[in-house]
Amino acid sequence: MRGFIHKPVMLREVLECLAVRPGGRWVDGTCGGGGHSAAILEATSPDGFLWACDRDGDAIEAATERLGSHAGRWELKRMNFSALDQWLGRGKADGVLLDLGVSSYQLDSASRGFSFQADGPLDMRMDVRGGMTAAELVNGWGVGELARIFRELGGEPEAGRMARAIEAERRVRPFTGTGQLAACIERVSPRRGRRAHPATRCFQAIRMVVNGEIESLAAGLGAAWRVLRRGGRLVVITFHSGEDRMVREFMRTEAREYDMPPGQPDVPELRIPRAARARLVSRKAIQPGEAEQLENPRARSAQLRVAEKLED
Ligand SMILES: C[S@@+](CC[C@H](N)C(=O)[O-])C[C@H]1O[C@@H](n2cnc3c(N)ncnc32)[C@H](O)[C@@H]1O
């Protein structure tokens, strides 16, 4: 697919953390244009195998073209990574990669409706075959709900004012395009020389709701973990602090040597001892180096976490 541009983030770190080697079996749950996938296939030549998926039809088309030269060593499927275990079964893979969020291609293609830089239909769905569009959300949700997602998912300090401005405008003219929404938000919070567009946080929040990103991640972490064999590695790259917290908590819980009774605070007296199910390969999140951050501004907020499975 022509024009699919996306630079894979922290490529060297991903390959190291997945501990790729020839002969292994790998999973890329967010293949996008196939940047990480192609690198995994190259590093695992001649006989490594890769299962890869993405919810986005354009991504699958681009990745199919990109991986073409590694014939017979990969299988691609258009699906949500939250169902990886239903696709692949348990205990099969040596490593699973989840590189969350959206690709540069999605952000930069006006027709996909993610962009506040270029006007396009207010869509934002990764999988355009169904589900709520951004226009349906922006025109249909109450002011309180809009303010809540702008605040909770976008971290937007002016969430209430922005939600009220949207409500006032849609009474006169329902939102149909990304340009209209970006301009409405910019009137509430003018740019005044800031680097980021004032609509950045609201657009992120809307996108995350439209695509059920938090719910997919909550289910996807468990699904990816089940797909791993003992000794296999889960590598997750996030670009959102809430998502990073979810990944950190998931990995820490697996690495603990105890369970907690459901709904109880974590106090030593209540702990039920058990063997750790994971090893944290790196205690802290790994971030891109300075050179990568300079070269690829989209990498700046990336955080990579990695855990190794210790049980079957
Ligand atoms: C940051 S891009 C990945 C880029 C890719 N690693 C590469 O090197 O080209 C994220 C991709 O994940 C996909 N995606 C996001 N959430 C998904 C989910 N729950 N299931 C499947 N794909 C998802 C998006 O459609 C997008 O193509």
PDBQT file of the ligand as one rigid body, heavy atoms in Angstrom, charges set to zero:
ROOT
HETATM    1  C1  LIG A 401       1.849   2.568  16.833  1.00  0.00    +0.000 C 
HETATM    2  S1  LIG A 401       1.053   1.676  15.555  1.00  0.00    +0.000 S 
HETATM    3  C2  LIG A 401       2.053   0.258  15.353  1.00  0.00    +0.000 C 
HETATM    4  C3  LIG A 401       3.147   0.437  14.339  1.00  0.00    +0.000 C 
HETATM    5  C4  LIG A 401       3.939  -0.807  14.065  1.00  0.00    +0.000 C 
HETATM    6  N1  LIG A 401       4.562  -1.348  15.253  1.00  0.00    +0.000 N 
HETATM    7  C5  LIG A 401       4.988  -0.561  12.997  1.00  0.00    +0.000 C 
HETATM    8  O1  LIG A 401       6.183  -0.732  13.273  1.00  0.00    +0.000 OA
HETATM    9  O2  LIG A 401       4.639  -0.179  11.882  1.00  0.00    +0.000 OA
HETATM   10  C6  LIG A 401      -0.321   0.988  16.370  1.00  0.00    +0.000 C 
HETATM   11  C7  LIG A 401      -1.164   0.085  15.505  1.00  0.00    +0.000 C 
HETATM   12  O3  LIG A 401      -1.939  -0.697  16.393  1.00  0.00    +0.000 OA
HETATM   13  C8  LIG A 401      -3.230  -0.866  15.879  1.00  0.00    +0.000 C 
HETATM   14  N2  LIG A 401      -4.066  -1.144  17.042  1.00  0.00    +0.000 N 
HETATM   15  C9  LIG A 401      -4.335  -0.349  18.086  1.00  0.00    +0.000 A 
HETATM   16  N3  LIG A 401      -5.114  -0.975  18.971  1.00  0.00    +0.000 NA
HETATM   17  C10 LIG A 401      -5.333  -2.221  18.481  1.00  0.00    +0.000 A 
HETATM   18  C11 LIG A 401      -6.048  -3.357  18.958  1.00  0.00    +0.000 A 
HETATM   19  N4  LIG A 401      -6.712  -3.330  20.107  1.00  0.00    +0.000 N 
HETATM   20  N5  LIG A 401      -6.027  -4.488  18.226  1.00  0.00    +0.000 NA
HETATM   21  C12 LIG A 401      -5.343  -4.527  17.050  1.00  0.00    +0.000 A 
HETATM   22  N6  LIG A 401      -4.665  -3.481  16.535  1.00  0.00    +0.000 NA
HETATM   23  C13 LIG A 401      -4.660  -2.340  17.250  1.00  0.00    +0.000 A 
HETATM   24  C14 LIG A 401      -3.513   0.436  15.156  1.00  0.00    +0.000 C 
HETATM   25  O4  LIG A 401      -4.486   0.248  14.156  1.00  0.00    +0.000 OA
HETATM   26  C15 LIG A 401      -2.151   0.790  14.585  1.00  0.00    +0.000 C 
HETATM   27  O5  LIG A 401      -2.004   0.296  13.281  1.00  0.00    +0.000 OA
ENDROOT
TORSDOF 0
